[in-house]
Amino acid sequence: MPTEKTHKTIVFLHPDLGIGGAERLVVDAAVGLQNRGHKVVIFTSHCDPKHCFDEARDGTLDVRVRGNTIFPPSIASRFSIVCAILRQLHLIAQTYLSGEMRALLPDAIFVDQLSAGLPLLRYFYPSSPILFYCHFPDLLLVQGRQKWLKRLYRLPFDMWEQWSMRFADTIAVNSRFTKGIVSRTWPSLAKQKDFKIVYPCISVDKDKGAKENSTTEATAEDGQMWKGKRILLSINRFERKKDVALAIKAYAQLPKKARDGVRLVIAGGYDNRVSENVKYHEELVDLADSLGLRNATTRTLVTALSVPDDVEVLFLLSVPNALKDMLLHRARLLVYTPSNEHFGIVPLEAMLAGVPVLAANTGGPTETVVEGVTGWLRDPTDVRQWADVMDLVLTCMSDKELTALGREGMRRVKDNFACERMAERLDSLFDEILGKPRSSFGHALALGLFGLLALLGVLASTALVRASRQ
């Protein structure tokens, strides 16, 4: 039966509320639903105040860290999927046994990234429908699957991923591209579930970085940032799949004259706890060195402003929102390099700031960037194509032409990807699932007990792994 409450209590469960596209979506969804009058609480296994979005630390959102006292994020930088599942199940069990989550009387539950705990949620909260947001099938994100031992190791987790998603009352995906991938990956699940597209969003209320809306104060402040330099900007986490190397290689292919007075700024999420972040940054520095590009790495605004004038490639680690806004305000072009990106929130941020976007002609950006209207879509395997667009923007296009592209980008974001749109969409999906009957308690109980047995199996396997390493 439909709920009679006008305003809902919605609980979010997210593994690690750090800085990234998935975390940005969760924060925006939570804020959007809260602005619509709903009570929102986020439970997460980790949230570092020094490495999270402002809304997660400044009191805007009710963020509660639970389920983080028994299992580490990884074991010797391995077995991350085992640990992630155990941490989620620990979070669910702790919040249930303490009565904390039951006291909230959640009308609905939003879960994303990891579906392993859905059977347990269904068992503990049989009257609270679940919306699972699938950013992308986890089994397709795993590296090293070409090795038979890795495939064998991953098999039970891949099966669990598909099986556990059946416990969601509805499944949402972030783009038409992802919907197609999910449907092909799990055809039997696609027959049972009608995947709903809920595009990630961007706040259009505080577009301080937008060129045509900049204030005198912002202009004066930005005037101190590498005065006279033209900026090519890349914003991504320091992960190999983001292919940031493409931006460096394309920049290196620019004629020397085109590079005069131009700086390539590589900014993005960086966490010392994540070995890939550390190693990939080192690889990118080595690449820049091998191409003869003078480079520097900084972590703060103060050190960023003081880099020598002849630095061509600047790496900025863990960029806060204020600095990102300043970078977008100064950028002449955003270079977005990931291939087959599930959606990609950064191109929206750039377009809202009036910055044209150069992105790969695959994945989510094909649904946000309009060729020749708000930017360019190019083959990520052809470095020359990317260098040509950079050269076009730097040496051939006038400021007036770039401003026209920027205005179209801002219009497209505000019309199609504002946070209010995503919140409305999620709200309607919650209303829809609250109005549908759920399966019987006995059925949920049996499947929930099966989930508990699976948990015991994972616990046993983890114990064996730990014992074998001692």
Order of alpha helices (4+ residues) and beta strands (2+ residues): beta-alpha-beta-alpha-beta-alpha-alpha-beta-alpha-beta-alpha-beta-alpha-alpha-beta-alpha-beta-alpha-alpha-beta-alpha-beta-alpha-beta-alpha-beta-alpha-beta-beta-alpha-alpha-alpha-alpha
